[in-house]
């Protein structure tokens, strides 16, 4: 559901785990679930964040998602504009720094 995807993206950005999250869709998905072919309209949430925050992001998504097994995959950014990547790293550093102080 779009509402759920928007909620998750908002939660990740507001918590400081992601610098940006985009919701795309709907997309038509076909997949196997419990031995049956299932067709669903789904929404894709692209989350842009530091790799060091992956585990925390995954926990947040799982806790907020209605699927028993939500699709959560990670891609490495091989190239990007220097200014954008600097901004994204800065966002992650602030989060890591504040989490370190909380411990």
C-alpha positions, 0 to 999 in steps of 0.5 A: 500500500502506498500509505504504508510505503510513505509511512516507512519512508517518513519514519526512516528520514525523520529518525535520521537513518536515511538522508532521502527516501522515494516511493515509486509505484504502483508496480505489478509484482508476480511472486511465489508465496506459500507454493502459489503464484501471487500477483500484487500491486506494490510500492517501491521505497528507495532509501538512500543511506550509509551502509553502516546504518543498514541493520538499523534500517532493516529493523525499522522496515521490518517493524513497520511493514505488513508483509511477513517477509518484506523485500529489503535489499541493498545496492552499493553506490559505485558513482555519484555526484561529489556534492550529493554523496558528501551530503549523504555521508554528512547525514549518516555521520550525524546519525552515527555520532548521535547514536554513539553518544547515546550508548 
